[in-house]
Amino acid sequence: MERIGVLTMVAFIICRKKSFTNCLIVLMLIFILPLFGSPRIFAGEPSYPRIGIFHWSSASVEWYAKFDLVLTLNKRNSFAERVKALNPNAIVVSCVEDWNCVSERRVGGSYPSAWRVKDSQGNEVKIYGGGCVLGNISNYCPLVDGKRYNDQLIEDMSNAVDLSVYDGVFSDGVWDHPYGTKDVDLDRNGVNDWDEHGRDWLESVWLAGVHKTAQGIRNRIGDKILILNSGRFHNFEWETANGLILEHQPPAIYSMQYFKNQYDNWMATAPTPHVLLVDGKGDSKNSYSEMRFLLGLTLLGDGYFSFTESAASEHHYTKYYDEYDLDLGYPKGKPRSLFCEGDNYDCVWIRFFDNGVSIVNVSGKTQIITNDDLEGLNGYDGPYYRFKGGQDPNFNNGEQFDDIELMGKRTSRGNATLITGDGIILLKQPQTVVSDIIIDNVDAATSPGSSPAEFTNNWQQVVDRHVTAWTMGGRSYREIYDYAISSQGAGEANAIYRPTFGVPAYYDVYEWHGWHGPNKGDDEASNVPCEIHHANGVTKKTIDQTRNYSRWNYLGTFYFNKGNDGFVKISNDANGVVIADAFKFVYKGSNPHHDANPPAPPQGVQVKE
């Protein structure tokens, strides 16, 4: 019985992304497996797709806990502990230093000026558009108190966070040479190294410093995660670092052969666990085909994926898509290809998983893929189904897969050609997968497919002084505000939260608010009027914003038709300041009493013989 009890907890871990039917199968197997001896079950790497977030600002831990990989500037133990309390399987990695930028130190005091790269005239070399001074990571860097810049980086990276709580560290800036410079004098002899020595010498001495730094950190942190971010598929320190970041990756590639070879070779070389992140950027949050194309490319390997719109700029916020809640299980083998021309890598790529298949068109032209095409490939286990989704319901329509037309094209850019395309994830079982719909006071924290709150009359947008709001981190200069307020009135100021429902169903409705005054309860209203307009009429509620701060407050379960006729409205007809922050709509299906969410996984489960 003890063994069965432990296996039951393991089943909850396995069920985190799985459908109810698959979870039931797992639970049934619990009572069969003991008859055949003890299994060896270890908490392994997450199932696919693997989803990450790369975020410089401060959001609620509930947001970070939705992701498999969290890359953050945060270094407080409490942050990682709270994320892991909600998602014990989350990998939380802290950004410590940008190795390129010596003029901004994130831990400790400033670095000595002697460690700054100078040009042949003795001037400091500026990078990042003049916002930073380039640090001399090479071994030509002068000693200060017996240390070079690379020595101090080893200490800073190794000691910045508690590695018994965090899973590792990463650098946000690592180059293989003094990128973008025209005049540097690393050896300080008054001669421009570009002229005196050339690119090969500069790259050699620079990478020697990078290697010393990376290896020094690895020696200190042991098997903890180390990520080096150059923004691209660099070729250095693969044997030392667990990961890299394809930063601001556009929904296009120049060469599929280069991409796939780099991806495959990196996976064969890098230490485990692998934590490569494809950090996708698209035209808008509703650019679903761009998201699917990059997600499909990521699924050709074991990387993590994130996607947001170009307006998010330097990691101010990211988005969450229906596809993220799918559970493909694990790959059944290597990717397969269709419609290739000769030895060209520009093909339709297929990868079969335990619970479905991923298809991505990288052929450079529109292709029609049929079930018959898939059936001829090793690993086929159909029939397959499109899942029924809420964000792009015409594409993810829940139908059995027969065929699909996936867009593909080539676009000339200078002397090169860009390939763009589309992709799709199919499942072995019909499923409805609707990620939580969040409507916020601003678009940065509002879900794909929906618009932010609509405000009439007197509302003021606010950057949260207490970080208690549902927010992606207030940045007023980017029009990212944490919440809106209206003073006590007679109902002339209204905030309408209008989600777009792609699947008609019952949805749980929740409200989130922080506090506005210097202390809790100083200013907030205790009787905010709330109207929920749903398919069966209007339900009126009263929200007490002097209580239950910084949490999702349940308002009820209601049926909403497809489209955006349903909405929630609050007004300032109240006895204090009214906070308009966020509302959440959680899919419940056709049965309002059915819990569509699997139980939260227990922590630290490990079963051995």
C-alpha positions as CSV (number, residue, x, y, z in Angstrom):
1,M,0.0,0.0,0.0
2,E,2.9,2.4,0.7
3,R,4.1,1.9,-2.9
4,I,0.6,2.6,-4.3
5,G,0.4,5.8,-2.2
6,V,3.6,7.1,-3.6
7,L,2.6,6.1,-7.2
8,T,-0.6,8.0,-6.8
9,M,1.4,11.2,-6.1
10,V,3.5,10.5,-9.1
11,A,0.3,10.2,-11.2
12,F,-0.7,13.7,-10.2
13,I,2.7,15.0,-11.5
14,I,2.1,13.2,-14.8
15,C,-1.4,14.6,-15.0
16,R,-0.4,18.2,-14.9
17,K,-0.9,18.8,-18.6
18,K,-2.9,15.7,-19.5
19,S,-6.5,15.2,-20.3
20,F,-8.9,13.6,-17.9
21,T,-9.0,10.4,-19.9
22,N,-5.3,10.1,-19.9
23,C,-5.1,10.8,-16.2
24,L,-7.6,8.1,-15.6
25,I,-5.5,5.6,-17.5
26,V,-2.5,6.6,-15.4
27,L,-4.4,6.1,-12.2
28,M,-5.6,2.7,-13.3
29,L,-2.1,1.6,-14.1
30,I,-1.1,2.4,-10.5
31,F,-2.9,-0.7,-9.4
32,I,-1.4,-2.8,-12.2
33,L,2.3,-1.8,-12.1
34,P,2.9,-3.2,-8.6
35,L,2.0,-6.6,-9.8
36,F,5.1,-6.6,-12.1
37,G,7.7,-5.3,-9.7
38,S,8.9,-1.9,-8.6
39,P,9.2,0.8,-11.3
40,R,12.0,3.4,-11.4
41,I,10.3,6.8,-11.6
42,F,12.2,10.0,-11.4
43,A,11.1,13.6,-11.7
44,G,12.4,14.2,-15.2
45,E,12.4,17.0,-17.7
46,P,9.0,18.5,-18.6
47,S,6.8,17.1,-21.4
48,Y,6.3,18.9,-24.7
49,P,5.7,21.6,-25.6
50,R,8.1,23.1,-23.2
51,I,7.2,26.7,-22.4
52,G,9.5,29.5,-21.1
53,I,9.3,33.1,-20.0
54,F,12.1,35.7,-20.3
55,H,10.9,38.7,-18.3
56,W,12.7,41.7,-16.9
57,S,9.8,43.2,-15.0
58,S,7.8,42.1,-12.0
59,A,4.6,40.1,-12.3
60,S,2.6,38.0,-9.9
61,V,4.1,34.6,-9.0
62,E,0.9,33.0,-10.3
63,W,1.9,34.1,-13.8
64,Y,5.4,32.8,-13.6
65,A,4.2,29.5,-12.3
66,K,2.4,28.8,-15.5
67,F,5.7,28.3,-17.3
68,D,8.2,25.4,-17.3
69,L,11.3,27.7,-17.5
70,V,11.5,31.1,-15.8
71,L,14.3,33.5,-16.7
72,T,14.2,36.4,-14.3
73,L,16.2,39.3,-12.8
74,N,14.8,38.4,-9.4
75,K,17.4,37.1,-6.9
76,R,15.3,36.8,-3.8
77,N,14.8,33.3,-2.3
78,S,11.1,34.1,-1.6
79,F,10.4,34.6,-5.3
80,A,11.7,31.2,-6.4
81,E,10.2,29.5,-3.4
82,R,6.8,31.0,-4.2
83,V,6.9,30.0,-7.9
84,K,8.0,26.5,-7.0
85,A,5.3,26.2,-4.3
86,L,2.7,26.7,-7.1
87,N,4.7,24.7,-9.7
88,P,7.3,22.4,-8.2
89,N,8.5,21.4,-11.6
90,A,9.4,25.0,-12.7
91,I,13.0,25.7,-13.6
92,V,13.9,29.1,-12.2
93,V,17.1,30.8,-13.4
94,S,18.4,34.2,-12.4
95,C,20.1,36.7,-14.7
96,V,23.2,37.9,-12.9
97,E,25.4,40.0,-15.2
98,D,25.7,41.2,-18.8
99,W,29.3,40.2,-19.4
100,N,29.6,42.8,-22.2
101,C,28.5,45.7,-20.1
102,V,31.0,46.6,-17.4
103,S,29.4,50.0,-16.6
104,E,26.3,48.4,-15.1
105,R,26.9,45.9,-12.3
106,R,23.8,44.2,-10.9
107,V,25.4,42.7,-7.8
108,G,27.8,44.6,-5.5
109,G,29.4,47.9,-6.3
110,S,30.7,49.2,-9.6
111,Y,33.5,47.5,-11.4
112,P,37.0,49.3,-11.5
113,S,37.4,51.6,-14.5
114,A,40.6,49.8,-15.4
115,W,38.5,46.9,-16.6
116,R,36.8,49.0,-19.3
117,V,37.9,48.5,-22.9
118,K,39.7,51.6,-24.3
119,D,40.3,52.5,-28.0
120,S,43.7,53.4,-29.4
121,Q,43.1,57.0,-28.3
122,G,42.4,56.0,-24.7
123,N,38.6,56.6,-24.9
124,E,36.1,54.2,-23.4
125,V,34.4,51.9,-26.0
126,K,30.6,52.3,-25.9
127,I,28.2,49.6,-26.9
128,Y,24.4,49.1,-27.0
129,G,23.9,52.5,-28.7
130,G,26.1,54.2,-26.2
131,G,24.3,53.0,-23.1
132,C,27.1,50.8,-21.8
133,V,30.8,50.6,-21.7
134,L,32.4,47.4,-23.0
135,G,34.1,45.2,-20.4
136,N,37.5,43.6,-21.1
137,I,36.8,40.0,-20.5
138,S,40.1,39.0,-22.1
139,N,43.2,38.1,-20.2
140,Y,44.8,41.3,-21.4
141,C,42.5,43.1,-18.8
142,P,44.7,44.8,-16.1
143,L,44.8,43.3,-12.7
144,V,43.1,45.3,-9.9
145,D,43.7,43.9,-6.4
146,G,44.9,40.7,-8.0
147,K,41.8,40.2,-10.2
148,R,40.8,40.7,-13.8
149,Y,37.3,41.4,-14.9
150,N,36.7,37.7,-15.8
151,D,37.8,36.7,-12.3
152,Q,35.2,39.0,-10.7
153,L,32.5,37.7,-13.1
154,I,33.2,34.2,-11.9
155,E,32.6,35.3,-8.3
156,D,29.5,37.4,-9.1
157,M,27.9,34.7,-11.2
158,S,28.6,31.9,-8.7
159,N,27.5,33.8,-5.6
160,A,24.6,36.0,-6.7
161,V,21.8,33.7,-5.7
162,D,21.1,30.8,-3.4
163,L,21.6,27.8,-5.7
164,S,19.8,25.5,-3.2
165,V,16.7,27.5,-4.2
166,Y,17.4,28.7,-7.7
167,D,18.1,26.2,-10.5
168,G,20.9,28.2,-12.0
169,V,22.2,31.5,-13.4
170,F,22.6,33.1,-16.8
171,S,24.3,36.0,-18.4
172,D,22.2,38.3,-20.6
173,G,25.2,39.3,-22.8
174,V,28.1,37.2,-24.0
175,W,29.9,37.9,-27.3
176,D,32.6,36.0,-29.1
177,H,34.5,39.2,-30.1
178,P,34.1,43.0,-29.5
179,Y,31.0,43.0,-31.6
180,G,30.1,46.2,-33.6
181,T,33.3,48.1,-32.6
182,K,35.8,49.7,-35.0
183,D,38.6,50.6,-32.6
184,V,39.6,48.6,-29.6
185,D,43.0,48.3,-27.9
186,L,42.9,45.3,-25.6
187,D,46.7,45.0,-25.3
188,R,46.9,48.8,-24.5
189,N,49.8,49.6,-26.8
190,G,48.1,52.6,-28.4
191,V,47.3,50.7,-31.7
192,N,43.9,49.7,-32.9
193,D,43.7,45.9,-32.6
194,W,41.4,45.6,-35.6
195,D,44.3,47.0,-37.7
196,E,47.2,45.5,-35.7
197,H,45.9,42.0,-35.2
198,G,42.6,41.5,-37.1
199,R,39.3,39.7,-36.4
200,D,40.8,36.2,-35.8
201,W,43.1,37.5,-33.1
202,L,40.4,39.5,-31.4
203,E,38.0,36.5,-31.4
204,S,40.7,34.2,-30.1
205,V,41.7,36.4,-27.1
206,W,38.1,37.3,-26.4
207,L,36.9,33.7,-26.4
208,A,39.8,32.7,-24.1
209,G,38.4,35.1,-21.6
210,V,34.9,33.8,-22.1
211,H,36.1,30.2,-21.7
212,K,37.9,31.0,-18.5
213,T,34.8,32.7,-17.1
214,A,32.4,30.0,-18.1
215,Q,34.6,27.2,-16.9
216,G,35.3,29.0,-13.6
217,I,31.6,29.3,-13.0
218,R,30.9,25.7,-13.9
219,N,33.6,24.6,-11.4
220,R,31.9,26.5,-8.7
221,I,28.2,25.8,-9.3
222,G,28.6,22.1,-10.1
223,D,25.7,20.6,-12.0
224,K,23.5,23.7,-11.7
225,I,22.2,25.4,-14.9
226,L,24.4,27.9,-16.7
227,I,22.9,29.8,-19.7
228,L,25.0,32.1,-22.0
229,N,23.0,34.5,-24.1
230,S,24.5,36.0,-27.2
231,G,21.1,36.4,-28.8
232,R,21.9,33.8,-31.5
233,F,23.0,30.2,-32.2
234,H,26.6,30.9,-31.1
235,N,29.3,28.2,-31.4
236,F,31.2,28.7,-28.2
237,E,31.1,27.0,-24.8
238,W,28.6,24.3,-25.8
239,E,30.4,21.8,-23.6
240,T,30.2,24.1,-20.6
241,A,26.8,25.9,-20.7
242,N,23.4,24.2,-20.5
243,G,21.7,26.6,-22.7
244,L,21.5,29.6,-25.0
245,I,18.8,32.0,-26.1
246,L,17.6,32.8,-29.6
247,E,16.6,36.3,-28.5
248,H,13.9,38.3,-30.3
249,Q,13.7,35.5,-32.9
250,P,11.6,36.7,-35.8
251,P,9.1,34.3,-37.4
252,A,11.5,33.5,-40.2
253,I,14.8,31.8,-40.8
254,Y,17.5,32.3,-43.4
255,S,18.6,28.6,-43.7
256,M,16.8,25.6,-42.4
257,Q,19.9,23.5,-42.9
258,Y,21.9,25.8,-40.6
259,F,19.2,26.0,-38.0
260,K,18.6,22.2,-37.8
261,N,22.3,21.3,-37.9
262,Q,23.1,23.8,-35.1
263,Y,20.1,22.6,-33.1
264,D,21.1,18.9,-33.5
265,N,24.8,19.5,-32.8
266,W,24.1,21.7,-29.8
267,M,21.8,19.0,-28.3
268,A,24.5,16.4,-28.8
269,T,27.1,18.5,-27.1
270,A,25.6,20.6,-24.3
271,P,25.4,19.2,-20.7
272,T,22.0,18.3,-19.4
273,P,19.5,19.5,-18.6
274,H,19.2,21.4,-21.9
275,V,17.6,24.9,-21.5
276,L,17.7,26.4,-25.0
277,L,15.0,29.1,-25.3
278,V,13.5,30.2,-28.6
279,D,12.4,33.7,-27.7
280,G,9.9,34.4,-30.5
281,K,8.7,37.9,-31.5
282,G,5.8,38.5,-33.9
283,D,3.9,41.4,-35.4
284,S,1.1,41.2,-32.8
285,K,-0.1,39.0,-30.0
286,N,-2.7,37.6,-32.5
287,S,-0.1,36.5,-35.1
288,Y,-1.0,32.9,-34.5
289,S,0.7,31.5,-37.6
290,E,3.9,33.2,-36.7
291,M,3.7,31.7,-33.2
292,R,2.9,28.3,-34.6
293,F,5.8,28.4,-37.0
294,L,8.4,29.1,-34.3
295,L,6.8,26.6,-31.9
296,G,7.0,24.0,-34.6
297,L,10.7,24.7,-35.2
298,T,11.3,24.5,-31.4
299,L,9.6,21.1,-31.3
300,L,12.2,19.7,-33.7
301,G,14.5,19.6,-30.7
302,D,14.2,19.7,-26.9
303,G,14.1,23.5,-26.5
304,Y,11.8,25.8,-24.6
305,F,9.6,28.3,-26.4
306,S,8.2,31.8,-25.7
307,F,6.3,34.3,-27.9
308,T,5.2,37.8,-27.7
309,E,4.7,40.8,-29.9
310,S,7.3,43.3,-31.0
311,A,5.7,46.0,-28.8
312,A,7.0,44.1,-25.8
313,S,10.5,45.3,-26.7
314,E,13.1,44.2,-24.2
315,H,11.1,41.5,-22.4
316,H,8.6,43.8,-20.8
317,Y,5.9,41.1,-21.2
318,T,5.1,37.8,-22.9
319,K,1.9,36.0,-24.0
320,Y,0.3,32.7,-23.3
321,Y,-1.4,30.6,-26.0
322,D,-3.8,27.6,-26.1
323,E,-1.0,25.4,-27.5
324,Y,0.9,25.9,-24.3
325,D,-1.6,23.8,-22.4
326,L,-1.4,20.8,-24.7
327,D,0.4,17.7,-23.6
328,L,2.3,15.9,-26.4
329,G,4.2,13.7,-24.0
330,Y,7.7,12.9,-25.3
331,P,9.1,12.4,-28.8
332,K,8.8,9.0,-30.3
333,G,11.9,9.6,-32.5
334,K,13.7,12.1,-34.6
335,P,11.8,14.5,-36.9
336,R,10.7,13.2,-40.3
337,S,10.5,15.3,-43.5
338,L,8.1,15.6,-46.5
339,F,8.2,17.4,-49.8
340,C,12.0,18.1,-49.8
341,E,13.7,18.9,-53.0
342,G,16.8,16.7,-53.3
343,D,19.1,17.1,-50.3
344,N,17.5,20.4,-49.3
345,Y,16.4,20.9,-45.7
346,D,13.6,23.2,-46.9
347,C,10.8,20.7,-46.2
348,V,7.7,20.1,-44.2
349,W,9.0,18.7,-40.9
350,I,7.0,16.2,-38.9
351,R,7.7,14.9,-35.4
352,F,5.6,12.3,-33.7
353,F,5.0,12.3,-29.9
354,D,3.3,10.0,-27.4
355,N,0.1,12.0,-27.7
356,G,0.2,13.6,-31.1
357,V,2.2,15.1,-33.8
358,S,3.8,18.5,-34.7
359,I,3.9,19.7,-38.3
360,V,5.8,22.8,-39.5
361,N,6.1,24.0,-43.0
362,V,9.7,25.2,-43.7
363,S,9.6,24.5,-47.5
364,G,9.3,28.1,-48.5
365,K,6.0,27.6,-50.3
366,T,2.4,26.7,-49.3
367,Q,1.9,23.0,-48.9
368,I,-1.1,20.7,-48.4
369,I,-0.4,17.9,-45.9
370,T,-2.8,15.0,-45.7
371,N,-3.4,12.1,-43.3
372,D,-2.1,9.8,-46.0
373,D,1.2,11.7,-46.1
374,L,1.6,11.1,-42.3
375,E,0.5,7.5,-42.4
376,G,3.4,6.6,-44.6
377,L,5.9,7.8,-42.0
378,N,7.5,5.8,-39.2
379,G,5.9,6.8,-35.9
380,Y,2.4,7.4,-37.2
381,D,-0.3,6.5,-34.6
382,G,-3.4,8.1,-36.0
383,P,-6.0,9.1,-36.6
384,Y,-5.2,12.6,-35.3
385,Y,-7.4,15.5,-34.4
386,R,-7.1,19.2,-34.3
387,F,-7.8,20.4,-30.7
388,K,-10.7,22.7,-30.2
389,G,-9.2,26.0,-29.0
390,G,-10.5,29.4,-27.9
391,Q,-8.0,31.8,-29.3
392,D,-7.9,30.8,-33.0
393,P,-11.1,28.6,-33.2
394,N,-11.3,28.5,-37.0
395,F,-7.9,26.9,-37.2
396,N,-8.0,24.8,-34.0
397,N,-11.5,23.6,-34.7
398,G,-11.6,20.2,-33.0
399,E,-12.1,18.2,-36.3
400,Q,-10.5,14.9,-37.2
401,F,-7.5,15.6,-39.3
402,D,-7.8,14.8,-43.0
403,D,-5.6,17.5,-44.6
404,I,-4.4,21.0,-44.0
405,E,-3.0,23.8,-46.1
406,L,0.0,25.4,-44.3
407,M,1.3,28.7,-45.6
408,G,4.9,29.1,-46.8
409,K,6.8,31.7,-48.7
410,R,10.2,33.1,-49.4
411,T,11.1,36.8,-49.1
412,S,14.2,38.4,-50.4
413,R,16.2,40.5,-48.0
414,G,19.3,42.0,-49.5
415,N,21.4,39.1,-50.8
416,A,19.6,36.6,-48.6
417,T,16.2,34.9,-48.6
418,L,13.9,34.6,-45.6
419,I,11.7,31.5,-45.2
420,T,8.4,31.9,-43.3
421,G,5.6,29.3,-42.8
422,D,3.0,27.9,-40.4
423,G,2.6,24.9,-38.2
424,I,0.0,22.8,-36.4
425,I,-0.2,20.4,-33.4
426,L,-2.5,17.5,-33.8
427,L,-3.6,15.1,-30.9
428,K,-4.4,11.4,-30.8
429,Q,-7.7,12.2,-28.9
430,P,-10.3,14.9,-29.4
431,Q,-9.8,17.6,-26.8
432,T,-11.0,21.1,-26.0
433,V,-8.1,23.2,-24.7
434,V,-8.9,26.8,-23.8
435,S,-6.2,28.7,-21.9
436,D,-7.4,31.1,-19.2
437,I,-8.7,34.3,-20.7
438,I,-7.4,37.3,-18.8
439,I,-8.7,40.8,-19.5
440,D,-6.5,43.5,-17.9
441,N,-6.6,47.3,-17.7
442,V,-3.8,47.3,-20.4
443,D,-3.1,45.1,-23.4
444,A,0.3,44.0,-22.1
445,A,-1.4,41.7,-19.6
446,T,-4.5,40.8,-21.7
447,S,-4.7,37.4,-23.4
448,P,-4.3,36.8,-27.1
449,G,-7.6,37.1,-29.0
450,S,-9.1,39.6,-26.6
451,S,-8.9,43.4,-26.0
452,P,-8.1,45.2,-22.8
453,A,-10.7,46.8,-20.6
454,E,-12.8,49.7,-22.0
455,F,-13.0,52.8,-19.8
456,T,-15.6,55.5,-19.9
457,N,-15.2,58.9,-18.1
458,N,-13.0,59.4,-15.1
459,W,-10.3,56.8,-14.8
460,Q,-6.6,57.2,-14.0
461,Q,-4.0,54.6,-15.0
462,V,-1.5,53.9,-12.2
463,V,1.9,52.3,-11.8
464,D,1.6,50.1,-8.6
465,R,3.7,51.2,-5.7
466,H,3.2,48.0,-3.9
467,V,3.3,45.5,-6.8
468,T,0.0,44.0,-5.7
469,A,-1.8,44.3,-9.0
470,W,-2.2,41.7,-11.7
471,T,0.6,43.2,-13.9
472,M,3.5,42.5,-16.3
473,G,5.4,45.2,-14.5
474,G,4.4,48.9,-14.7
475,R,6.3,51.0,-17.4
476,S,4.4,54.2,-17.8
477,Y,6.8,55.3,-20.6
478,R,5.6,52.3,-22.6
479,E,2.0,52.8,-21.5
480,I,2.1,49.7,-19.4
481,Y,0.1,50.4,-16.2
482,D,-0.7,48.1,-13.3
483,Y,-4.3,49.1,-12.7
484,A,-6.8,52.0,-13.1
485,I,-8.7,53.9,-10.4
486,S,-11.8,56.0,-10.2
487,S,-12.8,58.1,-7.3
488,Q,-16.1,57.6,-5.5
489,G,-19.0,58.7,-7.8
490,A,-22.5,58.0,-9.0
491,G,-21.7,55.3,-11.6
492,E,-20.7,57.7,-14.4
493,A,-17.3,56.0,-14.6
494,N,-17.4,52.4,-16.0
495,A,-14.9,49.7,-16.8
496,I,-16.0,47.0,-19.2
497,Y,-14.1,43.7,-19.5
498,R,-15.1,42.0,-22.7
499,P,-13.4,38.7,-23.5
500,T,-13.6,37.0,-26.9
501,F,-14.9,33.4,-26.4
502,G,-13.8,31.0,-29.1
503,V,-15.7,28.1,-27.5
504,P,-19.2,28.5,-26.0
505,A,-19.2,27.0,-22.6
506,Y,-19.4,27.6,-18.9
507,Y,-16.6,29.7,-17.5
508,D,-15.5,30.5,-13.9
509,V,-15.2,34.3,-13.5
510,Y,-12.6,35.8,-11.2
511,E,-11.6,39.3,-10.2
512,W,-8.1,40.6,-9.1
513,H,-7.3,43.8,-7.2
514,G,-4.4,45.1,-5.1
515,W,-4.6,48.1,-2.9
516,H,-4.2,51.8,-3.8
517,G,-3.5,53.8,-0.6
518,P,-0.3,53.8,1.5
519,N,-1.8,50.9,3.5
520,K,-4.4,48.2,2.9
521,G,-7.9,49.5,3.2
522,D,-7.0,53.2,3.3
523,D,-8.8,54.2,0.1
524,E,-10.5,51.2,-1.5
525,A,-14.2,50.8,-1.8
526,S,-16.0,47.9,0.0
527,N,-19.0,47.9,-2.3
528,V,-17.9,48.0,-5.9
529,P,-20.9,47.2,-8.1
530,C,-20.2,44.4,-10.6
531,E,-22.5,43.2,-13.4
532,I,-21.7,39.9,-15.2
533,H,-23.5,39.8,-18.6
534,H,-23.7,36.2,-19.8
535,A,-25.8,34.0,-22.1
536,N,-28.6,33.6,-19.6
537,G,-28.9,37.2,-18.5
538,V,-27.2,39.6,-16.1
539,T,-25.9,38.6,-12.6
540,K,-25.1,41.4,-10.2
541,K,-22.4,41.1,-7.6
542,T,-20.7,43.4,-5.1
543,I,-16.9,43.3,-4.7
544,D,-15.3,44.3,-1.4
545,Q,-11.9,45.7,-2.5
546,T,-10.8,46.3,1.1
547,R,-10.2,42.5,1.4
548,N,-8.7,39.6,-0.5
549,Y,-5.9,41.5,-2.1
550,S,-3.6,40.1,-4.8
551,R,-5.5,36.9,-5.5
552,W,-8.1,35.7,-7.9
553,N,-11.5,36.2,-6.2
554,Y,-14.2,33.8,-7.5
555,L,-17.5,35.5,-8.6
556,G,-19.4,32.5,-10.0
557,T,-19.7,30.2,-13.0
558,F,-21.7,31.4,-16.1
559,Y,-22.4,30.2,-19.6
560,F,-21.0,32.5,-22.4
561,N,-21.8,32.3,-26.1
562,K,-19.1,32.3,-28.8
563,G,-18.0,35.8,-29.6
564,N,-17.7,38.9,-27.4
565,D,-21.3,39.7,-26.4
566,G,-20.5,38.6,-22.8
567,F,-18.7,41.0,-20.5
568,V,-18.2,42.2,-16.9
569,K,-18.8,45.8,-15.9
570,I,-17.8,47.7,-12.8
571,S,-18.5,51.3,-11.9
572,N,-17.5,54.0,-9.4
573,D,-20.9,54.0,-7.7
574,A,-19.2,53.0,-4.5
575,N,-18.0,54.3,-1.1
576,G,-14.3,54.7,-2.0
577,V,-11.7,54.4,-4.7
578,V,-12.6,51.8,-7.2
579,I,-9.8,49.7,-8.6
580,A,-10.1,48.3,-12.2
581,D,-7.4,45.7,-12.5
582,A,-8.0,42.3,-14.1
583,F,-10.7,39.7,-14.6
584,K,-10.1,36.0,-15.5
585,F,-12.4,33.6,-17.3
586,V,-11.6,29.9,-16.8
587,Y,-13.0,27.3,-19.2
588,K,-15.3,24.7,-17.5
589,G,-16.9,22.9,-20.4
590,S,-20.5,22.0,-20.8
591,N,-20.8,20.9,-17.2
592,P,-20.4,23.8,-14.7
593,H,-19.6,21.4,-11.9
594,H,-16.8,19.5,-13.7
595,D,-13.3,20.4,-12.6
596,A,-11.4,20.7,-15.8
597,N,-8.1,21.3,-14.1
598,P,-5.9,18.4,-12.9
599,P,-4.8,18.5,-9.2
600,A,-1.6,20.4,-8.3
601,P,1.4,18.1,-8.3
602,P,3.1,17.2,-5.0
603,Q,6.6,18.3,-4.4
604,G,9.8,16.3,-4.3
605,V,8.4,12.9,-5.4
606,Q,11.0,10.3,-6.3
607,V,10.5,6.5,-6.4
608,K,13.5,4.1,-6.6
609,E,13.9,0.4,-6.4
